[in-house]
Structures are given as C-alpha cells and as structure tokens.
Amino acid sequence: MSINIRPLKDRIVVKPLESEEKTAGGIYLPDTAKEKPMQGEVVAVGPGKYIEEKGDRVPPPLKKGEKVIYGKYAGTDVRVAGEEFKIIEVKDVLAKIE
C-alpha cells in the first residue's frame, strides 16, 4: 500500500487493524457496538525529534510494517484516499506487537 502522507517530527501514521466482528461466544456485533481498535500497522514514520542543543535528530524507534498498540485516545483520525489512518506521536505508542 502506498499513501501520500508523510508525518513530521516524531509522529507516525498508523492503519488501525479491523475490530472483531464476532464475540468469543459467537455473537455478531453491529458497527455501533464495536470498540475502536487500539492496534495498528505503521505505514509511515517521521524523521524524528530535533534536539537543538545537540543539533541532531533522534529517529523514532519504529519502522514501517511494524504492528503497535497505542492509547485509546491517542492521535488524530484522518482520511486519505478513502482510507482511515491515525497520526500518532511516538510517545503515545504503548508497545510493539512481535
């Protein structure tokens, strides 16, 4: 997938993973009852945070293609080319899924 969006500073663009359509007991959930996913795949990574004192940039510890877990209210929802994405600061990423 190729998108035309490039995050700035220490932000990443995440494609949220699909939420479950069915519960463990086999009950199908309507769209209104589904929780928003807090997991996604990194599709773009910014250049990193600039530290003026050192005159250097610290690259984010994430790479394109990695799966992450982020905070429930983290980031900003955006729609690009008909697809939903989240722009999240690296500090709001809670964990990588391996």
N, CA, C and O atoms as a GROMACS GRO file, in nm:
protein
  392
    1MET      N    1   0.085  -0.117   0.000
    1MET     CA    2   0.000   0.000   0.000
    1MET      C    3   0.089   0.123   0.000
    1MET      O    4   0.185   0.130   0.077
    2SER      N    5   0.059   0.218  -0.084
    2SER     CA    6   0.137   0.341  -0.091
    2SER      C    7   0.044   0.458  -0.068
    2SER      O    8  -0.054   0.476  -0.139
    3ILE      N    9   0.075   0.537   0.034
    3ILE     CA   10  -0.006   0.654   0.063
    3ILE      C   11   0.080   0.778   0.046
    3ILE      O   12   0.202   0.772   0.056
    4ASN      N   13   0.016   0.890   0.019
    4ASN     CA   14   0.087   1.016   0.002
    4ASN      C   15   0.073   1.100   0.128
    4ASN      O   16   0.014   1.208   0.124
    5ILE      N   17   0.125   1.052   0.236
    5ILE     CA   18   0.122   1.126   0.362
    5ILE      C   19   0.254   1.102   0.433
    5ILE      O   20   0.297   0.987   0.450
    6ARG      N   21   0.318   1.209   0.475
    6ARG     CA   22   0.447   1.197   0.543
    6ARG      C   23   0.435   1.271   0.677
    6ARG      O   24   0.418   1.392   0.680
    7PRO      N   25   0.445   1.199   0.788
    7PRO     CA   26   0.436   1.263   0.918
    7PRO      C   27   0.560   1.348   0.948
    7PRO      O   28   0.668   1.321   0.897
    8LEU      N   29   0.543   1.450   1.029
    8LEU     CA   30   0.653   1.537   1.068
    8LEU      C   31   0.704   1.500   1.206
    8LEU      O   32   0.636   1.432   1.283
    9LYS      N   33   0.823   1.546   1.237
    9LYS     CA   34   0.888   1.528   1.368
    9LYS      C   35   0.884   1.382   1.412
    9LYS      O   36   0.921   1.293   1.335
   10ASP      N   37   0.840   1.357   1.535
   10ASP     CA   38   0.840   1.221   1.589
   10ASP      C   39   0.700   1.160   1.586
   10ASP      O   40   0.655   1.099   1.682
   11ARG      N   41   0.633   1.177   1.474
   11ARG     CA   42   0.500   1.120   1.457
   11ARG      C   43   0.506   1.002   1.360
   11ARG      O   44   0.597   0.990   1.278
   12ILE      N   45   0.404   0.916   1.371
   12ILE     CA   46   0.392   0.803   1.280
   12ILE      C   47   0.249   0.800   1.227
   12ILE      O   48   0.157   0.853   1.289
   13VAL      N   49   0.230   0.738   1.112
   13VAL     CA   50   0.097   0.716   1.057
   13VAL      C   51   0.067   0.568   1.073
   13VAL      O   52   0.146   0.482   1.033
   14VAL      N   53  -0.049   0.539   1.132
   14VAL     CA   54  -0.089   0.401   1.162
   14VAL      C   55  -0.220   0.369   1.093
   14VAL      O   56  -0.314   0.450   1.094
   15LYS      N   57  -0.226   0.252   1.033
   15LYS     CA   58  -0.351   0.200   0.976
   15LYS      C   59  -0.413   0.110   1.082
   15LYS      O   60  -0.361   0.002   1.107
   16PRO      N   61  -0.524   0.152   1.146
   16PRO     CA   62  -0.584   0.069   1.251
   16PRO      C   63  -0.624  -0.068   1.198
   16PRO      O   64  -0.673  -0.081   1.086
   17LEU      N   65  -0.602  -0.170   1.280
   17LEU     CA   66  -0.644  -0.306   1.245
   17LEU      C   67  -0.794  -0.317   1.263
   17LEU      O   68  -0.852  -0.245   1.344
   18GLU      N   69  -0.855  -0.404   1.189
   18GLU     CA   70  -1.001  -0.424   1.197
   18GLU      C   71  -1.039  -0.480   1.333
   18GLU      O   72  -0.969  -0.564   1.389
   19SER      N   73  -1.152  -0.432   1.386
   19SER     CA   74  -1.201  -0.484   1.514
   19SER      C   75  -1.278  -0.613   1.489
   19SER      O   76  -1.320  -0.642   1.377
   20GLU      N   77  -1.295  -0.690   1.595
   20GLU     CA   78  -1.364  -0.819   1.585
   20GLU      C   79  -1.510  -0.800   1.548
   20GLU      O   80  -1.577  -0.711   1.600
   21GLU      N   81  -1.558  -0.883   1.459
   21GLU     CA   82  -1.699  -0.879   1.417
   21GLU      C   83  -1.784  -0.971   1.502
   21GLU      O   84  -1.906  -0.956   1.508
   22LYS      N   85  -1.719  -1.068   1.569
   22LYS     CA   86  -1.793  -1.169   1.644
   22LYS      C   87  -1.727  -1.186   1.780
   22LYS      O   88  -1.605  -1.182   1.791
   23THR      N   89  -1.807  -1.204   1.884
   23THR     CA   90  -1.754  -1.227   2.019
   23THR      C   91  -1.705  -1.371   2.031
   23THR      O   92  -1.728  -1.453   1.943
   24ALA      N   93  -1.636  -1.400   2.142
   24ALA     CA   94  -1.587  -1.536   2.167
   24ALA      C   95  -1.703  -1.636   2.173
   24ALA      O   96  -1.685  -1.753   2.141
   25GLY      N   97  -1.821  -1.589   2.214
   25GLY     CA   98  -1.938  -1.676   2.224
   25GLY      C   99  -2.011  -1.694   2.091
   25GLY      O  100  -2.109  -1.768   2.084
   26GLY      N  101  -1.965  -1.626   1.985
   26GLY     CA  102  -2.026  -1.643   1.855
   26GLY      C  103  -2.131  -1.540   1.819
   26GLY      O  104  -2.200  -1.555   1.718
   27ILE      N  105  -2.146  -1.434   1.899
   27ILE     CA  106  -2.246  -1.332   1.872
   27ILE      C  107  -2.184  -1.226   1.781
   27ILE      O  108  -2.076  -1.175   1.808
   28TYR      N  109  -2.254  -1.193   1.673
   28TYR     CA  110  -2.206  -1.090   1.581
   28TYR      C  111  -2.240  -0.952   1.637
   28TYR      O  112  -2.350  -0.929   1.688
   29LEU      N  113  -2.143  -0.862   1.626
   29LEU     CA  114  -2.161  -0.727   1.680
   29LEU      C  115  -2.197  -0.629   1.570
   29LEU      O  116  -2.136  -0.632   1.462
   30PRO      N  117  -2.295  -0.540   1.595
   30PRO     CA  118  -2.322  -0.434   1.498
   30PRO      C  119  -2.210  -0.330   1.505
   30PRO      O  120  -2.136  -0.325   1.603
   31ASP      N  121  -2.196  -0.249   1.401
   31ASP     CA  122  -2.090  -0.148   1.396
   31ASP      C  123  -2.092  -0.055   1.517
   31ASP      O  124  -1.987  -0.013   1.564
   32THR      N  125  -2.211  -0.022   1.566
   32THR     CA  126  -2.221   0.071   1.679
   32THR      C  127  -2.171   0.011   1.810
   32THR      O  128  -2.136   0.086   1.901
   33ALA      N  129  -2.166  -0.120   1.822
   33ALA     CA  130  -2.122  -0.185   1.945
   33ALA      C  131  -1.974  -0.220   1.944
   33ALA      O  132  -1.918  -0.260   2.047
   34LYS      N  133  -1.909  -0.205   1.830
   34LYS     CA  134  -1.768  -0.240   1.821
   34LYS      C  135  -1.682  -0.133   1.887
   34LYS      O  136  -1.708  -0.014   1.873
   35GLU      N  137  -1.580  -0.177   1.958
   35GLU     CA  138  -1.483  -0.084   2.014
   35GLU      C  139  -1.384  -0.047   1.906
   35GLU      O  140  -1.350  -0.129   1.820
   36LYS      N  141  -1.338   0.077   1.910
   36LYS     CA  142  -1.234   0.116   1.815
   36LYS      C  143  -1.108   0.038   1.846
   36LYS      O  144  -1.073   0.022   1.963
   37PRO      N  145  -1.040  -0.011   1.745
   37PRO     CA  146  -0.917  -0.085   1.770
   37PRO      C  147  -0.808   0.006   1.824
   37PRO      O  148  -0.801   0.123   1.787
   38MET      N  149  -0.724  -0.047   1.911
   38MET     CA  150  -0.612   0.029   1.963
   38MET      C  151  -0.483  -0.036   1.916
   38MET      O  152  -0.377  -0.022   1.978
   39GLN      N  153  -0.493  -0.106   1.804
   39GLN     CA  154  -0.377  -0.170   1.742
   39GLN      C  155  -0.376  -0.130   1.596
   39GLN      O  156  -0.480  -0.107   1.534
   40GLY      N  157  -0.256  -0.122   1.541
   40GLY     CA  158  -0.246  -0.087   1.401
   40GLY      C  159  -0.109  -0.117   1.345
   40GLY      O  160  -0.017  -0.154   1.417
   41GLU      N  161  -0.099  -0.099   1.214
   41GLU     CA  162   0.027  -0.121   1.143
   41GLU      C  163   0.085   0.014   1.103
   41GLU      O  164   0.014   0.099   1.048
   42VAL      N  165   0.213   0.033   1.130
   42VAL     CA  166   0.281   0.157   1.094
   42VAL      C  167   0.298   0.161   0.943
   42VAL      O  168   0.356   0.069   0.884
   43VAL      N  169   0.246   0.267   0.879
   43VAL     CA  170   0.258   0.280   0.735
   43VAL      C  171   0.352   0.393   0.693
   43VAL      O  172   0.394   0.399   0.577
   44ALA      N  173   0.387   0.482   0.786
   44ALA     CA  174   0.482   0.590   0.758
   44ALA      C  175   0.541   0.639   0.889
   44ALA      O  176   0.474   0.640   0.992
   45VAL      N  177   0.668   0.678   0.884
   45VAL     CA  178   0.740   0.724   1.004
   45VAL      C  179   0.804   0.858   0.974
   45VAL      O  180   0.866   0.876   0.869
   46GLY      N  181   0.789   0.953   1.068
   46GLY     CA  182   0.852   1.084   1.053
   46GLY      C  183   1.003   1.076   1.070
   46GLY      O  184   1.055   0.972   1.109
   47PRO      N  185   1.073   1.187   1.043
   47PRO     CA  186   1.219   1.187   1.050
   47PRO      C  187   1.274   1.182   1.192
   47PRO      O  188   1.391   1.149   1.212
   48GLY      N  189   1.193   1.215   1.291
   48GLY     CA  190   1.238   1.211   1.430
   48GLY      C  191   1.235   1.349   1.494
   48GLY      O  192   1.210   1.450   1.428
   49LYS      N  193   1.260   1.350   1.623
   49LYS     CA  194   1.256   1.473   1.702
   49LYS      C  195   1.391   1.544   1.691
   49LYS      O  196   1.496   1.481   1.704
   50TYR      N  197   1.388   1.675   1.667
   50TYR     CA  198   1.510   1.753   1.656
   50TYR      C  199   1.548   1.808   1.793
   50TYR      O  200   1.464   1.868   1.862
   51ILE      N  201   1.672   1.787   1.834
   51ILE     CA  202   1.722   1.838   1.961
   51ILE      C  203   1.818   1.952   1.931
   51ILE      O  204   1.928   1.930   1.881
   52GLU      N  205   1.775   2.076   1.962
   52GLU     CA  206   1.853   2.194   1.927
   52GLU      C  207   1.990   2.197   1.995
   52GLU      O  208   2.089   2.233   1.932
   53GLU      N  209   1.994   2.158   2.123
   53GLU     CA  210   2.121   2.165   2.197
   53GLU      C  211   2.230   2.083   2.130
   53GLU      O  212   2.347   2.124   2.127
   54LYS      N  213   2.192   1.969   2.075
   54LYS     CA  214   2.289   1.881   2.010
   54LYS      C  215   2.298   1.906   1.860
   54LYS      O  216   2.392   1.862   1.795
   55GLY      N  217   2.200   1.975   1.806
   55GLY     CA  218   2.195   1.997   1.662
   55GLY      C  219   2.176   1.867   1.586
   55GLY      O  220   2.225   1.850   1.475
   56ASP      N  221   2.103   1.775   1.648
   56ASP     CA  222   2.088   1.641   1.591
   56ASP      C  223   1.941   1.599   1.597
   56ASP      O  224   1.862   1.656   1.671
   57ARG      N  225   1.907   1.499   1.518
   57ARG     CA  226   1.772   1.444   1.514
   57ARG      C  227   1.774   1.302   1.570
   57ARG      O  228   1.860   1.222   1.534
   58VAL      N  229   1.679   1.272   1.657
   58VAL     CA  230   1.666   1.138   1.715
   58VAL      C  231   1.559   1.064   1.638
   58VAL      O  232   1.441   1.100   1.646
   59PRO      N  233   1.595   0.960   1.561
   59PRO     CA  234   1.495   0.888   1.482
   59PRO      C  235   1.400   0.807   1.571
   59PRO      O  236   1.440   0.760   1.677
   60PRO      N  237   1.274   0.792   1.528
   60PRO     CA  238   1.178   0.712   1.605
   60PRO      C  239   1.222   0.566   1.611
   60PRO      O  240   1.288   0.517   1.519
   61PRO      N  241   1.186   0.495   1.720
   61PRO     CA  242   1.225   0.354   1.734
   61PRO      C  243   1.134   0.258   1.659
   61PRO      O  244   1.136   0.138   1.686
   62LEU      N  245   1.056   0.308   1.566
   62LEU     CA  246   0.961   0.224   1.492
   62LEU      C  247   0.992   0.228   1.344
   62LEU      O  248   1.052   0.323   1.293
   63LYS      N  249   0.950   0.122   1.274
   63LYS     CA  250   0.971   0.113   1.130
   63LYS      C  251   0.839   0.082   1.061
   63LYS      O  252   0.745   0.029   1.122
   64LYS      N  253   0.834   0.115   0.936
   64LYS     CA  254   0.716   0.084   0.853
   64LYS      C  255   0.694  -0.067   0.855
   64LYS      O  256   0.789  -0.145   0.841
   65GLY      N  257   0.567  -0.108   0.872
   65GLY     CA  258   0.532  -0.250   0.871
   65GLY      C  259   0.518  -0.311   1.010
   65GLY      O  260   0.460  -0.419   1.023
   66GLU      N  261   0.569  -0.244   1.113
   66GLU     CA  262   0.556  -0.298   1.248
   66GLU      C  263   0.413  -0.276   1.299
   66GLU      O  264   0.346  -0.180   1.261
   67LYS      N  265   0.369  -0.366   1.385
   67LYS     CA  266   0.237  -0.354   1.446
   67LYS      C  267   0.255  -0.298   1.587
   67LYS      O  268   0.346  -0.339   1.660
   68VAL      N  269   0.168  -0.204   1.625
   68VAL     CA  270   0.180  -0.136   1.754
   68VAL      C  271   0.047  -0.132   1.827
   68VAL      O  272  -0.060  -0.148   1.768
   69ILE      N  273   0.056  -0.108   1.957
   69ILE     CA  274  -0.060  -0.082   2.043
   69ILE      C  275  -0.045   0.062   2.090
   69ILE      O  276   0.062   0.102   2.136
   70TYR      N  277  -0.152   0.139   2.078
   70TYR     CA  278  -0.147   0.280   2.118
   70TYR      C  279  -0.260   0.310   2.215
   70TYR      O  280  -0.355   0.232   2.228
   71GLY      N  281  -0.251   0.424   2.283
   71GLY     CA  282  -0.351   0.465   2.381
   71GLY      C  283  -0.488   0.486   2.318
   71GLY      O  284  -0.499   0.518   2.200
   72LYS      N  285  -0.590   0.467   2.397
   72LYS     CA  286  -0.729   0.474   2.349
   72LYS      C  287  -0.763   0.608   2.283
   72LYS      O  288  -0.834   0.611   2.183
   73TYR      N  289  -0.712   0.716   2.339
   73TYR     CA  290  -0.744   0.848   2.285
   73TYR      C  291  -0.626   0.911   2.213
   73TYR      O  292  -0.623   1.032   2.192
   74ALA      N  293  -0.528   0.831   2.175
   74ALA     CA  294  -0.406   0.880   2.112
   74ALA      C  295  -0.430   0.922   1.967
   74ALA      O  296  -0.512   0.862   1.896
   75GLY      N  297  -0.360   1.023   1.925
   75GLY     CA  298  -0.353   1.060   1.785
   75GLY      C  299  -0.475   1.130   1.729
   75GLY      O  300  -0.571   1.160   1.799
   76THR      N  301  -0.465   1.154   1.600
   76THR     CA  302  -0.570   1.222   1.526
   76THR      C  303  -0.614   1.133   1.411
   76THR      O  304  -0.532   1.082   1.336
   77ASP      N  305  -0.745   1.114   1.399
   77ASP     CA  306  -0.801   1.034   1.290
   77ASP      C  307  -0.802   1.117   1.162
   77ASP      O  308  -0.846   1.232   1.163
   78VAL      N  309  -0.753   1.059   1.053
   78VAL     CA  310  -0.755   1.126   0.924
   78VAL      C  311  -0.801   1.027   0.816
   78VAL      O  312  -0.789   0.906   0.832
   79ARG      N  313  -0.852   1.083   0.708
   79ARG     CA  314  -0.894   1.001   0.594
   79ARG      C  315  -0.815   1.050   0.474
   79ARG      O  316  -0.820   1.168   0.437
   80VAL      N  317  -0.741   0.957   0.412
   80VAL     CA  318  -0.661   0.989   0.294
   80VAL      C  319  -0.693   0.886   0.187
   80VAL      O  320  -0.687   0.765   0.212
   81ALA      N  321  -0.728   0.933   0.071
   81ALA     CA  322  -0.762   0.846  -0.042
   81ALA      C  323  -0.866   0.741  -0.004
   81ALA      O  324  -0.859   0.626  -0.047
   82GLY      N  325  -0.964   0.781   0.078
   82GLY     CA  326  -1.073   0.692   0.116
   82GLY      C  327  -1.040   0.592   0.225
   82GLY      O  328  -1.123   0.507   0.258
   83GLU      N  329  -0.920   0.599   0.283
   83GLU     CA  330  -0.880   0.506   0.388
   83GLU      C  331  -0.861   0.580   0.519
   83GLU      O  332  -0.820   0.696   0.521
   84GLU      N  333  -0.891   0.510   0.629
   84GLU     CA  334  -0.877   0.567   0.763
   84GLU      C  335  -0.736   0.544   0.818
   84GLU      O  336  -0.683   0.433   0.807
   85PHE      N  337  -0.677   0.648   0.876
   85PHE     CA  338  -0.546   0.639   0.939
   85PHE      C  339  -0.548   0.718   1.068
   85PHE      O  340  -0.639   0.796   1.094
   86LYS      N  341  -0.446   0.696   1.150
   86LYS     CA  342  -0.424   0.774   1.271
   86LYS      C  343  -0.284   0.831   1.263
   86LYS      O  344  -0.190   0.761   1.226
   87ILE      N  345  -0.270   0.958   1.298
   87ILE     CA  346  -0.138   1.018   1.311
   87ILE      C  347  -0.111   1.028   1.461
   87ILE      O  348  -0.184   1.094   1.534
   88ILE      N  349  -0.005   0.960   1.504
   88ILE     CA  350   0.023   0.943   1.647
   88ILE      C  351   0.165   0.988   1.678
   88ILE      O  352   0.257   0.963   1.600
   89GLU      N  353   0.183   1.053   1.792
   89GLU     CA  354   0.318   1.082   1.838
   89GLU      C  355   0.378   0.954   1.894
   89GLU      O  356   0.307   0.872   1.953
   90VAL      N  357   0.508   0.936   1.875
   90VAL     CA  358   0.574   0.814   1.920
   90VAL      C  359   0.553   0.792   2.070
   90VAL      O  360   0.542   0.677   2.113
   91LYS      N  361   0.546   0.898   2.149
   91LYS     CA  362   0.529   0.884   2.294
   91LYS      C  363   0.394   0.821   2.332
   91LYS      O  364   0.378   0.772   2.443
   92ASP      N  365   0.298   0.821   2.238
   92ASP     CA  366   0.166   0.763   2.264
   92ASP      C  367   0.158   0.615   2.227
   92ASP      O  368   0.056   0.550   2.250
   93VAL      N  369   0.266   0.561   2.170
   93VAL     CA  370   0.270   0.418   2.139
   93VAL      C  371   0.308   0.343   2.267
   93VAL      O  372   0.410   0.373   2.329
   94LEU      N  373   0.226   0.248   2.304
   94LEU     CA  374   0.248   0.175   2.430
   94LEU      C  375   0.338   0.054   2.412
   94LEU      O  376   0.415   0.020   2.502
   95ALA      N  377   0.328  -0.013   2.296
   95ALA     CA  378   0.407  -0.136   2.276
   95ALA      C  379   0.410  -0.175   2.130
   95ALA      O  380   0.325  -0.133   2.051
   96LYS      N  381   0.511  -0.256   2.094
   96LYS     CA  382   0.517  -0.317   1.962
   96LYS      C  383   0.466  -0.460   1.976
   96LYS      O  384   0.489  -0.525   2.078
   97ILE      N  385   0.397  -0.508   1.873
   97ILE     CA  386   0.350  -0.646   1.872
   97ILE      C  387   0.448  -0.725   1.786
   97ILE      O  388   0.472  -0.691   1.671
   98GLU      N  389   0.505  -0.830   1.845
   98GLU     CA  390   0.604  -0.911   1.772
   98GLU      C  391   0.551  -1.047   1.739
   98GLU      O  392   0.621  -1.127   1.678
   0.00000   0.00000   0.00000
